[in-house]
């Protein structure tokens, strides 16, 4: 039962972060496309890839399950906005903006796949640099 509390807390934090960052980016970049959602999804994809890679191997047994659930399911799940992305794409389609809707889909999917890959590779790259610097 404690896991649900960790996930709920992480989800609340992630959702509030998403809301604030999304509003700020929309004010900054405008609303011709849902830039806040696109950029939050890219950032969330990077972070979830980073966490997932960091929790593999020996780290999986060292980092408590509740911490992994808090970060991956709660924080990242609350922060990433795929449901918002889907609704905004539908709104664009319903408004007759098929080109913008498809651009939203293409940017979100392609850039999030790149971001999750970079996040996933970063711990290995940092580890390689750290190992090469060791005496």
Buried (B, 14 or more C-beta within 10 A) or exposed (E): EEBEEBBBBBBEBBBEBBBEBBEEBBEEBEEEBBBBBBBBBBBBBBBBBBBBBBBEEEEEEEBEEBBBBBBBBBBBBBBBBBEBBBEBBEEBBEEEBEEBBEBBBEBBEEBBEBBBEBBBEBBEEEEEEEEEEEE
